[in-house]
Amino acid sequence: MKGKFVSLLLFVLFSISVLTAFSTQDKRSLKNLPEKYKNWLKEEVVYIISPKEKEVFLQLETDREREVFIKAFWKIRNPNPNTPENEFMKEHYRRIKHANQYFGKESPGEGWRSDMGRTYIILGEANSFDRFENHSEIYPTIIWHYSGKVEYGLPNSFYVVFFKRSGIGEFELYSPIKFGPQSLVIHYKGDMIDYLSAYSQLLRIEPAVAAVSLSLIPGETALSPSIASEFLVVNKIPSAAYHKVKDTYAEKLLMYKDFVEVEYTANYIDNDFEVRVIQDKAGISFIHYIIEPKKLTFEKVGSKFIANLDVNGKISDLEGNTVYQYQKTIPIEFDREQLNNIKDKLFSFQDMFPLIEGNYKLNILLKNTISKEFTSIEKDFFVPPPSSFQISPLVLGNKIISNSKYIGKNKPFLIGDIQLVPSPRNDFSQGDRLYLYFQI
C-alpha cells in the first residue's frame, strides 16, 4: 500500500508540474491572440483539442494561418468528408448547447464550464444514469454509466460520478482517491483515511453508491481507492476527445505552411520511410531513400486513372543552411486493368543523390496535386568521411533483384549488380527470407 501511495504521489506531482509549465506558456501565447481565436481555443474546442494541436495553433502568426488551421481541425474529425455537412462539428456544438441548457445551474458560470458539462461534451450521452439527491444520509450523488467506448481509449464499461461536496454548490466530478467514500456520507465520524470503514458504512446506507466509491470500473476488486479509476478521471476521459485524431497533420501544417496550399491542409497522409547512406565503389556517398504513403489517390479522367506527384527535397546543415534542394514532377497514369493489379499494393517512391561528409537534415515534401494530399519525411543523418573505418546501419529487405537491368546506373538501393528491395515498415512474416545489407 505504501509503494502504491508513493507511486500515485509522484504521478500527481509530475502531472501538476507539467500542467503548470504548459499553463504558463499558454497564458503568454493566448495574450497575443485576437479575441475571436482566443474564444475558439478557450471556449469552443477547449475540451477536444489535443495538446499538440493547441501548441501548433499558438505558434501560428497570421489570421489566415489560423483560419487554415481551424478548417483542417474540423476536417480531420469529419467522419464522412464526402458529405457537405460536418457531422462531428454539428454534434459538438449541439453538446455545448445542451450543457449550457441543463448543467451548471448551481454555479455562476455557463454549463459548459461545469464538470458535468465538460464530461458531456467529451463523452456525450450516458448509456444510463442514477440519481440519489434526496437521501438523508448521503450527499446528492449522480452516477452516469458508459459502455462501448473502447475505440476512444476507454474501458469497455465505466462510471462517472458527480456529487455535491458537503451538500452545497454545484455537482463536482468524484474521484475515489481525491475524495473517497467518506466524502459521500453525511454523518461519517470515523477516521478520514480509513476508506474501508467509510465504504462499509456507505454500503449499509446505499449499496449502489458504495459500489462506485472505491472504483469506477465494474469488476475491479478494490480494497482501497482505485489508481486505475484515478487514471481514468485524470487522463483517459480528458484525452478521449482526441484519442482517434491523428494530430500529426498539425505539426506538418506548421512545418510546411509556406509550401502547402490551403486545400492540402487537412489531407496529410501518414507514411513509412527509410533513409540510408551508401558508398559506391569509388567511395562517393549517396543518400538512398524510400517513402511509402499509406495511400495514393487516383482521379478518373476518361478511361484513365491519374495522379501527379510534386516532390520537393531539401537538405540542410545543422545551422539550417540549405545545402541542396530539388523539385521533381512525376505524372502517373493507369488504365483500369493496371490499377486493379496494383490497388492492394503500397505505392513506393525511391530516389537518391550524392552528398559529401557532414551532419544533415533531410526534408522531403511529396504532394499529389490531383487529390490535394501530401506527406513528408524529416530525418537527421550523418555522412562519414570516405577514409573512416565504420560499420554502416543495417538495411533489411525481403527481396533482392540479381543482375538488375539498371547495372551501371544510379538507382536507389542498387549495390553493384544487386538491387535490394527494403521494407521501411520491417513488416516481415515468419516465412519470409530476409536479406541484410551493411558496409564496412
Secondary structure, DSSP 4 states (H G I P E B T S, - for coil): -HHHHHHHHHHHHHHHHHHHHHHHHHHHHHTTS-HHHHHIIIIISTTTS-HHHHHHHTT--SHHHHHHHHHHHHHHH-S-TTSSS-HHHHHHHHHHHHHHHHS-TTSSS-GGGSHHHHHHHHH-S-SEEEEE-S-SSB--EEEEEEES-GGGT--SEEEEEEE-GGG-SS-EE--TTTT-GGGTBTT--S-TT-HHHHHHHHHHH-HHHHTTTS-SSTT---SS--HHHHHIIIIIHHHHTTTT--THHHHHHHHTTTTS-GGGTT-B--EEEEEEEEE-TTS-EEEEEEEEES----EEETTEEEEEEEEEEEEEETTS-EEEEEEEEEEEEE-HHHHHHHTTS---EEEEEE--SEEEEEEEEEEETTTTEEEEEEEEEEE--TT----PPPEEEEEEEET-TTTTS--TTEETTEEEEE-TT----TTPPPEEE---
